[in-house]
Amino acid sequence: MDEKTETEIENLTTTLAELKEEISRLRKQGKDPFVADYLLRSVKSKIMYYKASEDKEDLLKIKRIFEDARKEIQHVKGSEVVDAKKEVYQKAGIKLVSAEE
């Protein structure tokens, strides 16, 4: 494996870690980054495969997944936090009682 490929693999691994960290932050904010998380689930194995194959097409596939995940993360960042339980109760006509009442 040449130095360029090794550097590329390090960059891919770093990008994966950064995107997963961003997904974690979104979850902590109460947002739902399911699609972005789902897109990234197979990337680690794809990086390992690229390491073995050194095929540029494999590299391009990984970069496309990263781009799709970034777009989804941006979409989620712009969305409102939804309280699903509250919405279901409201639609059912049930009043939520808080612990303070």
C-alpha positions as CSV (number, residue, x, y, z in Angstrom):
1,M,0.0,0.0,0.0
2,D,1.4,3.4,-1.0
3,E,1.6,6.4,1.3
4,K,-1.2,8.2,-0.6
5,T,-3.6,5.3,0.1
6,E,-2.6,5.2,3.7
7,T,-3.3,8.9,4.1
8,E,-6.6,8.6,2.3
9,I,-7.6,5.8,4.7
10,E,-6.7,7.9,7.7
11,N,-8.8,10.8,6.3
12,L,-11.8,8.5,5.7
13,T,-11.5,7.1,9.2
14,T,-11.3,10.6,10.7
15,T,-14.3,11.8,8.6
16,L,-16.3,8.8,9.8
17,A,-15.5,9.6,13.4
18,E,-16.5,13.3,12.9
19,L,-19.8,12.5,11.3
20,K,-20.7,10.0,14.0
21,E,-19.8,12.6,16.7
22,E,-22.1,15.1,14.9
23,I,-24.9,12.4,14.9
24,S,-24.4,11.9,18.6
25,R,-24.7,15.7,19.3
26,L,-27.9,15.8,17.3
27,R,-29.4,12.9,19.3
28,K,-28.5,14.8,22.5
29,Q,-30.4,17.8,21.2
30,G,-33.5,15.5,20.8
31,K,-33.3,15.3,17.0
32,D,-33.5,12.2,15.0
33,P,-30.5,11.5,12.7
34,F,-31.6,8.0,11.9
35,V,-31.0,8.2,8.1
36,A,-27.5,9.7,8.5
37,D,-26.6,7.0,11.0
38,Y,-28.0,4.3,8.8
39,L,-26.0,5.5,5.8
40,L,-22.7,5.4,7.9
41,R,-23.3,1.9,9.4
42,S,-21.4,0.1,6.6
43,V,-18.7,2.6,6.0
44,K,-16.1,1.1,8.4
45,S,-16.2,-2.2,6.5
46,K,-16.1,-0.3,3.2
47,I,-13.0,1.4,4.3
48,M,-11.4,-1.9,5.2
49,Y,-12.4,-3.3,1.8
50,Y,-10.9,-0.2,0.1
51,K,-7.7,-0.7,2.1
52,A,-7.4,-4.2,0.6
53,S,-8.5,-3.4,-2.9
54,E,-7.1,0.1,-3.4
55,D,-9.8,0.5,-6.1
56,K,-10.7,4.2,-6.7
57,E,-14.3,3.2,-7.4
58,D,-14.5,1.9,-3.8
59,L,-13.1,5.2,-2.6
60,L,-15.7,7.1,-4.6
61,K,-18.5,5.1,-3.1
62,I,-17.3,5.9,0.4
63,K,-17.1,9.6,-0.4
64,R,-20.6,9.6,-1.9
65,I,-21.9,8.0,1.3
66,F,-20.2,10.7,3.3
67,E,-21.7,13.4,1.1
68,D,-25.2,11.9,1.5
69,A,-24.8,11.6,5.3
70,R,-23.6,15.3,5.5
71,K,-26.7,16.4,3.5
72,E,-28.9,14.4,5.9
73,I,-27.2,15.9,8.9
74,Q,-27.8,19.4,7.6
75,H,-31.4,18.5,7.0
76,V,-31.8,17.2,10.6
77,K,-30.0,20.3,12.0
78,G,-32.7,22.5,10.4
79,S,-35.6,20.4,11.7
80,E,-37.6,21.0,14.8
81,V,-37.4,18.8,17.9
82,V,-40.6,16.7,17.9
83,D,-42.1,15.3,21.0
84,A,-43.8,12.3,19.5
85,K,-45.6,11.3,22.8
86,K,-47.1,14.7,23.1
87,E,-48.3,14.7,19.5
88,V,-49.9,11.3,19.8
89,Y,-51.7,12.3,23.0
90,Q,-52.9,15.5,21.4
91,K,-54.3,13.7,18.3
92,A,-56.0,11.2,20.6
93,G,-57.5,14.0,22.6
94,I,-55.8,12.9,25.8
95,K,-54.5,15.6,28.2
96,L,-51.0,15.1,29.4
97,V,-50.6,15.5,33.1
98,S,-47.2,16.6,34.3
99,A,-45.6,15.7,37.6
100,E,-45.9,19.2,38.9
101,E,-49.8,19.2,38.7
